[in-house]
Amino acid sequence: MTIIKRDHEHFMKEALKLAVKAKEQGEVPVGALVVANNQIIAKAFNQTEVLRDSTAHAEMLAITAAFNHLGAKYIKDCTLYVTLEPCVMCGGAIYWSQLGTLVYGASDQQKGYSNLGKKVLHPRTKVVSGILAEDCKTIVDDFFREIRN
């Protein structure tokens, strides 16, 4: 069996597709997915409005789906792809899940976890940022521009 090694841009493009779905439902357009062994095992997008739950961020939903898929409470060997830098709440979930790698697109200057420093994440979590950052930023900026008009 041949395993095709996919790169960060491939998976971020998949996360962007989920962000578009969020936007179509009136949600802040953030998409997230969890990858294990080069396969997507969980997908989610923001659903705070639909579920009337302020904790229903894409990352939280994707992490929970990954736990369920793996039947585990840690996802040490997984990578979370998310279009926007996780907030502090999601950073805490990433910490407790012992996520292996976090890959995100656009930085969130106002609410991103990095405003409090990397210590929000688990010390073994690797971080890759800026993957398709401009595309990820544009969809969020366009969303807020549209709702303000």
Rosetta silent file (secondary structure, phi, psi, omega in degrees, C-alpha in Angstrom):
SEQUENCE: MTIIKRDHEHFMKEALKLAVKAKEQGEVPVGALVVANNQIIAKAFNQTEVLRDSTAHAEMLAITAAFNHLGAKYIKDCTLYVTLEPCVMCGGAIYWSQLGTLVYGASDQQKGYSNLGKKVLHPRTKVVSGILAEDCKTIVDDFFREIRN
SCORE:     score description
SCORE:     0.000 S_00000001
   1 L     0.000  130.898  179.111    0.000    0.000    0.000 S_00000001
   2 L   -95.918  128.430  176.457    1.367    3.407   -0.971 S_00000001
   3 L  -101.631  125.131  178.359    0.845    6.282    1.445 S_00000001
   4 L   -88.895  120.307  178.465    0.776    9.698   -0.167 S_00000001
   5 L   -78.386  115.959  179.160    2.424   12.275    2.088 S_00000001
   6 L   -96.170  151.657 -176.996    0.269   15.367    2.060 S_00000001
   7 L  -100.816  173.653 -177.904    1.628   18.752    3.016 S_00000001
   8 H   -59.032  -39.006 -179.176    0.355   21.495    5.288 S_00000001
   9 H   -63.254  -39.043  178.409   -1.120   23.485    2.399 S_00000001
  10 H   -57.231  -50.933 -177.237   -3.213   20.508    1.274 S_00000001
  11 H   -70.495  -33.125  177.752   -4.818   20.126    4.704 S_00000001
  12 H   -67.312  -34.869  175.698   -5.219   23.886    5.191 S_00000001
  13 H   -62.292  -36.775  176.797   -7.137   24.040    1.906 S_00000001
  14 H   -66.753  -40.154  177.506   -9.487   21.406    3.352 S_00000001
  15 H   -64.731  -37.590  177.239   -9.870   23.498    6.520 S_00000001
  16 H   -62.884  -36.447  175.878  -10.660   26.539    4.351 S_00000001
  17 H   -60.086  -37.658  177.823  -13.496   24.589    2.702 S_00000001
  18 H   -69.593  -35.574  176.679  -14.936   24.086    6.191 S_00000001
  19 H   -62.295  -38.227  177.109  -14.562   27.810    6.912 S_00000001
  20 H   -62.309  -41.191  177.893  -16.664   28.519    3.820 S_00000001
  21 H   -61.609  -41.147  178.047  -19.383   26.219    5.209 S_00000001
  22 H   -60.190  -47.232 -179.281  -19.303   28.145    8.480 S_00000001
  23 H   -59.329  -41.633  179.497  -19.673   31.439    6.614 S_00000001
  24 H   -61.568  -24.846  179.446  -22.632   30.063    4.638 S_00000001
  25 L   -97.454    9.133  179.049  -24.357   29.343    7.968 S_00000001
  26 L    80.196   15.345  179.000  -23.684   32.819    9.344 S_00000001
  27 L   -95.076  155.604  170.826  -20.849   31.657   11.576 S_00000001
  28 L   -57.656  125.936 -170.730  -17.441   33.250   11.926 S_00000001
  29 L   -76.503   85.473  175.627  -15.635   31.398    9.119 S_00000001
  30 L  -126.428  130.267  176.796  -13.191   29.141   10.909 S_00000001
  31 E  -120.371  148.875 -179.824  -12.571   25.562    9.851 S_00000001
  32 E  -144.488  148.708  173.197  -10.553   22.893   11.629 S_00000001
  33 E  -147.942  155.235  179.151   -9.546   19.321   11.043 S_00000001
  34 E  -114.643  133.332 -178.622   -7.471   16.699   12.804 S_00000001
  35 E  -117.873  133.407  173.412   -5.045   14.506   10.898 S_00000001
  36 E  -132.551  134.267 -179.770   -3.549   11.214   12.082 S_00000001
  37 L    50.812   40.669  175.880   -1.257    9.084    9.961 S_00000001
  38 L    67.548   17.745  178.870   -1.753   11.484    7.067 S_00000001
  39 E  -125.023  139.889  175.893   -5.540   10.928    7.108 S_00000001
  40 E   -72.978  121.987  179.455   -8.293   13.328    8.166 S_00000001
  41 E  -109.871  -13.308 -179.732  -10.010   11.779   11.188 S_00000001
  42 E  -155.462  143.473  178.789  -12.132   14.740   12.298 S_00000001
  43 E  -137.864  148.480  175.695  -13.572   17.906   10.731 S_00000001
  44 E  -164.392  162.375  171.261  -15.497   20.829   12.117 S_00000001
  45 E  -139.133  163.744 -178.849  -16.335   24.475   11.644 S_00000001
  46 L   -52.822  136.847  177.989  -17.583   27.137   14.027 S_00000001
  47 L  -139.741   30.760 -177.087  -21.135   26.448   15.198 S_00000001
  48 L   -64.733  -35.255  179.948  -21.602   28.899   18.045 S_00000001
  49 L   -76.467  -48.391 -177.395  -24.686   30.486   16.465 S_00000001
  50 L   -61.557  -43.643 -177.497  -26.340   27.287   15.236 S_00000001
  51 L   -89.916   -6.831 -175.337  -25.821   25.442   18.531 S_00000001
  52 L    51.295   51.294 -175.527  -26.250   28.559   20.687 S_00000001
  53 L  -142.324  109.767 -176.561  -23.068   27.524   22.462 S_00000001
  54 L   -67.925   -9.868  176.901  -20.188   29.962   22.829 S_00000001
  55 L   -95.133    0.462 -175.115  -17.771   27.047   23.246 S_00000001
  56 L   -82.937   52.269  175.966  -18.666   25.453   19.880 S_00000001
  57 L   -76.117  154.691 -178.342  -15.508   26.665   18.167 S_00000001
  58 H   -53.527  -43.478 -177.751  -14.192   24.678   15.228 S_00000001
  59 H   -63.601  -44.568 -179.041  -11.157   23.507   17.200 S_00000001
  60 H   -60.922  -44.776 -178.954  -13.208   22.281   20.164 S_00000001
  61 H   -67.396  -39.528  179.787  -15.569   20.338   17.921 S_00000001
  62 H   -68.248  -41.217  179.124  -12.735   18.831   15.858 S_00000001
  63 H   -63.060  -44.833  178.521  -10.771   17.782   18.950 S_00000001
  64 H   -61.083  -43.202  178.400  -13.853   16.118   20.453 S_00000001
  65 H   -63.217  -36.636  178.125  -14.538   14.299   17.174 S_00000001
  66 H   -66.235  -42.726  176.026  -10.908   13.109   17.106 S_00000001
  67 H   -56.668  -46.905 -179.229  -11.193   11.735   20.655 S_00000001
  68 H   -63.061  -42.415 -179.883  -14.327    9.868   19.625 S_00000001
  69 H   -62.060  -44.395 -176.275  -12.735    8.553   16.437 S_00000001
  70 H   -85.641  -17.074 -175.137   -9.648    7.278   18.251 S_00000001
  71 L    66.271   37.438 -175.389  -11.382    6.207   21.452 S_00000001
  72 L  -137.770  161.848  176.530   -8.727    8.117   23.365 S_00000001
  73 L  -104.296   -1.501  175.347   -8.437   11.168   25.572 S_00000001
  74 L  -126.238  148.147  178.462   -5.102   12.316   24.139 S_00000001
  75 L  -127.460   53.296 -176.006   -4.167   13.081   20.555 S_00000001
  76 L   -59.711  -32.555 -175.954   -0.386   13.166   20.899 S_00000001
  77 L  -100.036   19.770 -176.791    0.249   11.802   17.420 S_00000001
  78 E  -113.477  161.452  174.688   -2.207   14.096   15.654 S_00000001
  79 E  -121.220  130.542  175.023   -2.063   17.434   13.890 S_00000001
  80 E  -100.518  123.686  173.985   -4.802   20.037   14.204 S_00000001
  81 E  -104.543  129.277  178.915   -5.201   22.332   11.188 S_00000001
  82 E  -143.133  140.099 -173.111   -7.206   25.483   11.813 S_00000001
  83 E   -71.975  -24.822 -178.782   -7.691   28.516    9.600 S_00000001
  84 E  -128.331  140.943  178.626   -7.422   31.059   12.427 S_00000001
  85 L   -49.028  129.713 -179.403   -5.103   31.076   15.431 S_00000001
  86 L   -61.880  148.861  175.117   -6.935   29.388   18.328 S_00000001
  87 E   -76.772  179.143 -179.273   -8.271   31.494   21.180 S_00000001
  88 H   -63.897  -39.817  178.636   -7.201   30.924   24.779 S_00000001
  89 H   -59.706  -48.062 -179.562  -10.120   28.534   25.420 S_00000001
  90 H   -68.206  -34.313  174.646   -9.150   26.393   22.445 S_00000001
  91 H   -60.137  -39.326  175.924   -5.508   26.674   23.444 S_00000001
  92 H   -63.515  -41.812  177.504   -6.464   25.169   26.800 S_00000001
  93 H   -64.094  -38.649  177.436   -8.245   22.296   25.054 S_00000001
  94 H   -63.480  -40.613  177.499   -5.156   21.787   22.898 S_00000001
  95 H   -58.481  -54.546 -174.438   -3.078   21.698   26.082 S_00000001
  96 H   -68.322  -25.233  178.289   -5.260   19.086   27.790 S_00000001
  97 H   -79.809  -11.729 -176.962   -5.519   16.956   24.651 S_00000001
  98 L    57.069   40.470  179.203   -1.699   16.847   24.449 S_00000001
  99 L   -52.530  138.674  179.175   -1.936   17.593   20.736 S_00000001
 100 L   -71.314  -51.373 -176.629    1.223   16.750   18.792 S_00000001
 101 E  -141.393  137.086  173.392    1.179   19.607   16.270 S_00000001
 102 E  -111.251  127.093  175.580   -0.898   22.725   15.749 S_00000001
 103 E  -123.932  122.814  177.679   -0.929   24.256   12.266 S_00000001
 104 E  -131.398  159.619 -177.645   -2.841   27.476   11.730 S_00000001
 105 E   -87.184  -88.142 -175.496   -3.298   29.973    8.948 S_00000001
 106 E   -84.880  143.996  172.959   -4.013   33.546   10.020 S_00000001
 107 L   -76.037  152.435  175.671   -2.919   35.051   13.310 S_00000001
 108 L  -116.448   96.688 -175.630   -5.601   36.509   15.578 S_00000001
 109 L   -63.865  -26.184 -176.169   -4.138   39.703   17.003 S_00000001
 110 L   -91.770  -43.819 -170.896   -7.143   40.309   19.281 S_00000001
 111 L  -123.981    5.378 -178.017   -8.143   36.925   20.673 S_00000001
 112 E   -68.671  149.430 -178.497   -5.382   34.474   19.738 S_00000001
 113 H   -58.847  -29.914 -174.944   -3.764   32.319   22.412 S_00000001
 114 H   -67.261  -13.287  173.794   -0.325   33.756   21.616 S_00000001
 115 H   -61.868  -25.315  177.002   -1.369   37.021   23.261 S_00000001
 116 H  -100.166   -2.977  179.866   -0.765   35.136   26.523 S_00000001
 117 L    99.463  162.405 -176.429    2.331   33.343   25.253 S_00000001
 118 H   -64.870  -17.941 -177.569    3.057   29.827   24.063 S_00000001
 119 H   -62.035  -11.900  176.469    2.666   28.457   27.608 S_00000001
 120 H   -64.255  -34.983 -178.958   -1.064   28.174   26.924 S_00000001
 121 L   -86.699  162.668  176.236   -0.279   25.099   24.792 S_00000001
 122 L   -62.350  140.922 -176.760    1.191   21.807   25.962 S_00000001
 123 L   -59.675  -24.091  179.821    5.002   22.063   26.092 S_00000001
 124 L   -91.398   -5.655  179.512    5.391   19.216   23.567 S_00000001
 125 L   -72.671  123.618  174.709    2.952   20.686   21.033 S_00000001
 126 E   -83.940  147.428 -179.074    4.778   21.858   17.922 S_00000001
 127 E  -125.871  131.226  172.622    3.371   24.972   16.230 S_00000001
 128 E  -124.164  125.144 -178.507    3.434   25.902   12.550 S_00000001
 129 E  -124.402  163.116  174.973    1.789   29.197   11.647 S_00000001
 130 L    85.676   12.812  178.980    1.144   31.232    8.528 S_00000001
 131 L   -76.550  119.246 -175.663    0.020   28.405    6.221 S_00000001
 132 L    50.332   38.797 -174.317   -2.153   30.048    3.538 S_00000001
 133 H   -56.087  -42.217 -177.153   -2.378   32.949    5.976 S_00000001
 134 H   -65.106  -42.787  177.239   -3.624   35.471    3.422 S_00000001
 135 H   -63.092  -42.826 -178.914   -6.498   33.212    2.277 S_00000001
 136 H   -66.370  -38.608  178.968   -7.412   32.452    5.883 S_00000001
 137 H   -69.851  -41.142 -176.428   -7.338   36.139    6.852 S_00000001
 138 H   -60.998  -43.538 -177.396   -9.329   37.235    3.816 S_00000001
 139 H   -64.913  -36.983  177.993  -12.320   35.001    4.534 S_00000001
 140 H   -71.156  -46.238  179.492  -12.569   36.303    8.115 S_00000001
 141 H   -59.836  -43.970  179.045  -12.060   39.941    7.090 S_00000001
 142 H   -61.906  -41.579  179.532  -14.688   39.632    4.333 S_00000001
 143 H   -58.463  -50.464 -177.878  -17.168   38.058    6.768 S_00000001
 144 H   -69.539  -33.192  175.975  -16.874   40.900    9.267 S_00000001
 145 H   -63.274  -42.464 -179.642  -16.941   43.543    6.537 S_00000001
 146 H   -65.929  -42.050 -177.170  -20.198   42.005    5.210 S_00000001
 147 H   -75.748  -20.405  178.341  -21.953   41.847    8.568 S_00000001
 148 H   -81.957  -20.098 -179.364  -20.979   45.427    9.412 S_00000001
 149 L   -88.068    0.000    0.000  -22.492   46.772    6.166 S_00000001
